[in-house]
Amino acid sequence: MIAFNAKVISGYSMGNVVLGRNISEYIDEIYSRHRVELKEYSVPDGEVRSAYTLDSTMTIVVDSSGLIVSIGCNQSYKGRYKGCLYAGQSIRDIMGLTSRQRIFNGSLIIDDDFGFSFVIPSPYDEIADVIDHLPLDLILNEIYVADFSSWNPRSLHERKTKR
């Protein structure tokens, strides 16, 4: 059952919804228990994605075949990642709870975990290259779980050396 207080598991799940599963596994529950807003959009490679936002709290993003590719939430979600990280925290709090913070594609990656990210709000998503460019009192109100491994510079290096 979808729960807005379930543990956030990097690269795997949020709200008891699991990455890589088909949205059809959840669709009855989604529409019978939640207020749903459905939006479609295209990503840069031209693929169409659908985003199901439940009760203005959690968003499940699926690809054109219905596979869940990312799950996000805002500060209304009560579950936590590693028991201490959640949407609605300040940069100061995040820095105090983690050992490494890096910015990729407008997102903050924590401790080189490329399965979990905080979304950096505008205008900082466009101007910040390192955490020191962000105000300590800036609140990050969105988090996502997905496979962000393609952003990992170590993976990029490994792919290049295998060619």
C-alpha positions in Angstrom: 0.0 0.0 0.0 1.3 3.5 -0.9 2.3 5.4 2.3 3.6 8.9 2.6 5.6 8.0 5.7 7.4 4.9 4.3 11.2 4.9 4.4 12.9 6.3 1.3 15.3 3.7 -0.1 17.9 5.0 -2.5 17.6 3.7 -6.1 14.7 1.4 -5.1 11.6 2.9 -3.6 9.6 5.7 -2.0 6.1 5.5 -0.5 6.3 1.7 -1.0 6.3 2.3 -4.8 9.3 0.4 -6.4 11.4 1.7 -9.3 11.3 -0.5 -12.4 7.9 -1.9 -11.8 5.0 -1.1 -14.1 2.5 1.6 -13.0 -0.3 -0.9 -13.7 0.6 -2.6 -10.4 -0.4 0.6 -8.5 -3.0 2.2 -10.8 -6.1 0.9 -9.0 -4.8 2.1 -5.6 -3.6 5.4 -7.1 -7.0 6.3 -8.4 -9.2 4.8 -5.6 -7.2 6.3 -2.7 -5.6 9.5 -3.9 -6.3 12.7 -5.7 -4.3 12.4 -8.9 -2.9 14.9 -11.3 -1.5 13.4 -14.5 0.9 15.3 -16.7 2.8 14.2 -19.9 6.0 15.7 -21.0 8.9 15.0 -23.4 12.5 14.5 -22.2 15.4 15.7 -24.4 15.7 12.4 -26.3 12.1 12.9 -27.4 10.6 10.1 -25.2 7.3 10.9 -23.6 7.0 10.5 -19.9 4.0 10.6 -17.6 4.0 12.0 -14.1 1.3 10.9 -11.6 1.2 13.3 -8.7 -0.7 11.9 -5.7 -2.3 14.3 -3.2 0.1 17.1 -4.2 2.8 15.1 -2.2 4.4 12.3 -4.2 5.1 12.0 -8.0 5.6 8.8 -9.8 7.3 9.2 -13.2 6.9 6.5 -15.9 8.3 5.9 -19.3 6.2 5.3 -22.4 5.9 1.6 -21.5 4.6 2.3 -18.0 7.9 1.4 -16.2 8.5 3.6 -13.1 11.7 5.5 -13.7 11.7 8.0 -10.8 9.7 8.8 -7.7 9.8 12.1 -6.0 8.1 14.0 -3.1 7.9 17.3 -1.4 8.0 18.4 2.2 4.5 16.9 2.8 6.0 13.4 2.6 7.0 12.2 6.1 9.3 9.3 5.2 13.1 9.7 5.5 16.2 8.5 3.7 18.8 6.9 6.1 16.5 7.9 9.0 17.6 11.6 8.8 17.3 13.1 5.3 14.0 14.4 4.0 12.4 17.0 1.8 12.2 20.4 3.6 15.7 20.5 5.0 18.2 23.3 4.8 21.6 23.2 3.2 23.1 23.7 6.6 21.2 20.6 8.0 22.1 18.5 5.0 25.8 19.4 5.3 25.8 18.6 9.0 24.3 15.1 8.3 26.4 14.1 5.3 30.1 13.9 4.5 30.0 14.8 0.8 27.6 16.9 -1.3 27.9 17.4 -5.0 25.8 19.2 -7.6 24.8 17.5 -10.9 22.1 18.7 -13.3 20.4 20.9 -10.8 20.3 18.2 -8.1 22.3 17.6 -5.0 23.8 14.2 -4.7 24.7 13.1 -1.2 27.8 10.9 -0.2 28.1 9.8 -3.9 24.8 7.9 -3.7 23.5 8.2 -7.2 20.1 6.7 -6.4 18.9 9.6 -4.3 18.9 13.4 -4.9 17.6 16.7 -3.6 16.2 19.0 -6.2 17.9 22.5 -6.1 15.3 25.2 -6.6 15.4 28.0 -9.1 17.5 30.2 -9.6 20.2 28.2 -7.8 19.8 25.2 -10.0 21.2 27.2 -12.9 24.0 29.1 -11.0 25.4 26.8 -8.4 28.2 24.5 -9.3 29.3 23.5 -5.8 27.5 23.4 -2.4 29.4 26.6 -1.3 27.4 28.5 -3.9 24.1 27.8 -2.0 22.9 29.8 1.0 23.0 27.7 4.2 19.4 28.6 4.9 18.2 27.5 1.5 15.4 24.9 2.0 15.3 21.9 -0.5 11.7 20.9 -0.7 11.9 18.0 -3.2 13.7 14.7 -3.2 13.8 11.9 -5.8 14.9 8.3 -6.0 16.0 7.1 -9.5 19.0 5.7 -11.2 21.3 8.7 -11.5 24.4 6.6 -12.1 25.0 8.1 -15.5 25.8 11.3 -13.7 28.6 9.7 -11.7 32.0 10.9 -13.0 33.6 7.6 -12.0 31.1 5.7 -14.2 31.8 8.1 -17.1 35.5 7.4 -16.8 35.0 3.7 -16.6 32.8 3.7 -19.7 35.4 5.7 -21.7 38.2 3.4 -20.7 36.2 0.3 -21.8 35.9 1.6 -25.3 
